[in-house]
Amino acid sequence: MDLISWVKDRLIERTTWDGGVCVALGFLVLFMAPLAKIVAGAAIVYGAWTIWKGE
């Protein structure tokens, strides 16, 4: 069995898609964690500003 056939066979399996999603989410969390801290800080500042400002 060659590599292309093996990949095609795997792409139709649900577990391959589940594994791919898990790997993608893992990389997303791993590489986006520093950005998440910046976004969280901005959310805190904006939330405090909206509380302070009033309507």
Backbone bond lengths (Angstrom), bond angles and torsions (degrees), N, CA, C in turn:
res aa  C-N    CA-C-N  psi(-1)  N-CA   C-N-CA  omega(-1)  CA-C   N-CA-C  phi
1 M - - - 1.460 - - 1.526 108.36 -
2 D 1.293 116.67 128.58 1.458 119.39 -179.85 1.530 110.63 -87.46
3 L 1.281 115.65 170.53 1.465 122.38 -174.63 1.523 112.62 -63.41
4 I 1.319 117.56 -40.93 1.467 120.93 -178.10 1.526 110.56 -64.11
5 S 1.314 117.42 -42.50 1.465 120.92 177.43 1.519 110.88 -63.92
6 W 1.309 116.67 -41.33 1.467 120.87 179.39 1.528 110.75 -61.23
7 V 1.335 116.77 -45.35 1.468 120.93 179.64 1.526 110.30 -63.89
8 K 1.322 117.79 -44.19 1.467 121.15 179.35 1.523 111.09 -61.50
9 D 1.331 116.89 -40.00 1.463 120.54 178.46 1.526 111.38 -64.80
10 R 1.321 116.78 -37.60 1.462 120.32 -178.53 1.525 112.64 -73.40
11 L 1.323 117.12 -32.16 1.464 120.49 -176.30 1.527 113.29 -65.47
12 I 1.323 117.66 -21.36 1.461 119.05 179.37 1.529 112.45 -89.11
13 E 1.314 117.97 -5.38 1.467 121.22 179.70 1.527 110.77 -88.02
14 R 1.334 115.73 138.38 1.459 121.13 179.12 1.518 111.61 -64.44
15 T 1.309 117.66 -37.31 1.463 120.18 -177.37 1.525 111.86 -65.78
16 T 1.325 117.39 -28.99 1.464 120.22 175.86 1.518 109.95 -65.36
17 W 1.332 116.73 -42.70 1.469 120.47 178.47 1.524 110.59 -66.32
18 D 1.342 117.27 -40.67 1.468 120.48 177.32 1.524 110.68 -60.13
19 G 1.315 116.04 -46.15 1.460 120.23 179.15 1.514 112.30 -64.06
20 G 1.323 116.57 -40.31 1.464 120.43 178.07 1.516 112.36 -62.47
21 V 1.328 116.30 -40.41 1.464 120.20 177.93 1.521 110.42 -65.33
22 C 1.317 117.61 -42.16 1.469 120.82 178.84 1.528 111.44 -62.96
23 V 1.309 117.03 -43.21 1.466 120.68 178.68 1.526 110.15 -64.09
24 A 1.328 117.38 -44.08 1.466 120.87 179.96 1.523 111.09 -62.93
25 L 1.328 117.73 -43.39 1.462 120.52 178.10 1.524 111.37 -64.34
26 G 1.319 116.54 -38.22 1.457 120.14 177.13 1.516 112.20 -61.07
27 F 1.327 116.46 -46.03 1.468 119.93 177.27 1.523 111.42 -64.84
28 L 1.331 116.65 -38.62 1.457 120.57 179.39 1.523 110.99 -61.08
29 V 1.319 117.03 -46.99 1.463 120.86 178.90 1.520 110.63 -65.82
30 L 1.319 116.90 -42.07 1.455 121.36 -177.50 1.522 112.31 -62.39
31 F 1.318 116.89 -45.47 1.457 120.20 -174.50 1.521 114.18 -92.23
32 M 1.320 118.29 -18.27 1.459 120.41 -178.24 1.528 112.57 -100.08
33 A 1.322 118.69 -0.10 1.463 121.52 -178.90 1.528 112.18 -57.88
34 P 1.328 120.68 -44.65 1.475 119.03 177.81 1.528 112.33 -61.66
35 L 1.323 117.13 -37.94 1.460 120.80 177.88 1.525 110.81 -66.56
36 A 1.322 117.42 -34.59 1.463 121.23 179.57 1.521 111.02 -62.51
37 K 1.318 118.14 -36.06 1.463 121.05 178.09 1.528 110.96 -66.83
38 I 1.308 116.92 -38.38 1.466 120.44 177.86 1.527 109.88 -66.39
39 V 1.329 117.07 -44.41 1.464 121.36 179.53 1.525 110.39 -64.34
40 A 1.327 117.63 -40.05 1.460 120.56 177.91 1.520 110.79 -63.98
41 G 1.315 117.82 -41.43 1.462 121.10 177.33 1.515 111.56 -62.38
42 A 1.325 117.04 -42.53 1.465 120.88 177.64 1.522 110.90 -63.79
43 A 1.316 117.70 -38.70 1.464 121.35 178.51 1.524 110.99 -65.05
44 I 1.320 117.51 -39.58 1.466 121.25 178.03 1.520 110.40 -65.07
45 V 1.318 116.73 -45.49 1.470 120.54 179.29 1.524 110.40 -62.47
46 Y 1.327 117.61 -45.49 1.465 120.76 179.96 1.529 110.89 -64.48
47 G 1.323 117.09 -41.62 1.465 120.50 177.89 1.513 111.78 -62.29
48 A 1.321 117.11 -43.45 1.467 120.75 177.89 1.526 110.25 -64.16
49 W 1.323 117.25 -40.09 1.469 121.28 178.74 1.531 111.23 -62.35
50 T 1.332 117.26 -42.84 1.460 119.54 -179.41 1.522 111.53 -69.19
51 I 1.321 118.22 -32.26 1.468 120.91 175.17 1.522 109.51 -67.97
52 W 1.309 117.55 -44.11 1.467 122.80 -177.84 1.527 111.94 -66.89
53 K 1.321 116.05 -42.50 1.460 122.05 -173.75 1.528 112.67 -68.23
54 G 1.301 118.86 -41.72 1.466 121.38 -175.81 1.517 110.75 76.47
55 E 1.352 115.19 -174.25 1.471 118.70 -177.04 1.458 111.67 -93.60
